[in-house]
Amino acid sequence: MKGVDFAKECPLYIQVNFIRNTFAVTDLNKNGKAEVWLMYKTACRSDVSPANMKIVMYEGNKKYMQEEQTKLNKMKNPLPVENIRLMMP
């Protein structure tokens, strides 16, 4: 089975990453057909906006997918603005 994904209207950098240690082969419903699982993230990288994270499961010729967005963790002790220096050449 072939999987296809895409990002619409990304003016800058499209990023796609498989999530480590998420590939699995199971038979959770005990029907003798293997379920193949994987997770990956896609994002249009021009800022710190969330990425799309997808969980995909194949069983035979059927494909199941759940898509959500990642979120940023709040910093516990962010630096005060006066301590931030711009990196310039």
C-alpha positions in Angstrom: 0.0 0.0 0.0 1.3 3.4 -0.9 0.9 6.5 1.4 0.8 10.0 0.1 0.8 13.3 2.1 1.2 17.0 1.2 1.3 20.5 2.5 -0.8 23.2 0.9 0.6 26.7 0.2 3.9 26.7 2.1 5.9 29.7 1.0 9.1 28.7 2.9 10.3 25.4 4.3 8.2 22.2 4.4 9.4 19.9 7.2 8.5 16.2 7.5 9.8 13.9 10.3 9.0 10.4 11.3 8.7 10.0 15.1 11.3 7.7 16.5 10.2 4.4 18.1 6.6 4.6 16.9 6.7 2.0 14.1 4.9 -1.1 15.3 3.3 -4.3 13.9 0.4 -5.7 16.0 -2.7 -7.8 15.8 -4.8 -6.1 18.5 -8.2 -7.4 17.3 -6.8 -11.0 16.9 -8.2 -11.4 13.4 -4.9 -12.7 11.9 -4.3 -9.5 9.9 -1.3 -7.4 10.9 -1.8 -3.8 11.8 1.1 -1.5 10.9 1.5 1.7 12.9 3.6 4.8 12.3 3.7 8.4 13.4 5.1 11.5 11.7 4.9 15.3 11.8 4.5 17.8 8.9 4.9 21.6 9.2 5.4 24.7 7.1 8.3 26.3 8.9 8.3 30.1 8.8 7.5 30.6 12.5 6.9 28.7 15.7 3.3 27.6 14.8 2.3 24.1 15.7 3.1 21.1 13.5 0.6 18.5 12.3 1.2 15.2 14.0 -0.3 12.1 12.3 -0.8 8.5 13.6 -1.4 6.1 10.7 -2.5 2.5 11.0 -2.8 0.1 8.0 -4.7 -3.2 8.2 -4.7 -5.1 4.9 -6.0 -2.5 2.3 -7.6 -0.2 4.9 -5.9 2.9 6.2 -6.9 4.7 9.4 -5.5 8.1 10.4 -5.7 10.5 13.3 -4.4 14.0 12.9 -3.8 16.6 15.6 -1.6 19.6 16.2 1.5 19.8 18.4 1.6 22.5 21.0 4.4 24.5 22.6 5.3 24.0 26.2 5.3 27.1 28.3 8.7 28.0 29.6 9.0 27.7 33.3 11.6 30.5 33.7 11.9 32.5 30.5 14.8 34.9 30.1 13.9 38.6 30.7 13.8 40.5 27.4 16.9 42.5 28.3 19.0 39.3 28.4 18.1 38.3 24.9 20.7 39.2 22.3 20.1 39.1 18.5 22.5 36.8 16.6 23.7 39.0 13.8 26.7 38.5 11.5 
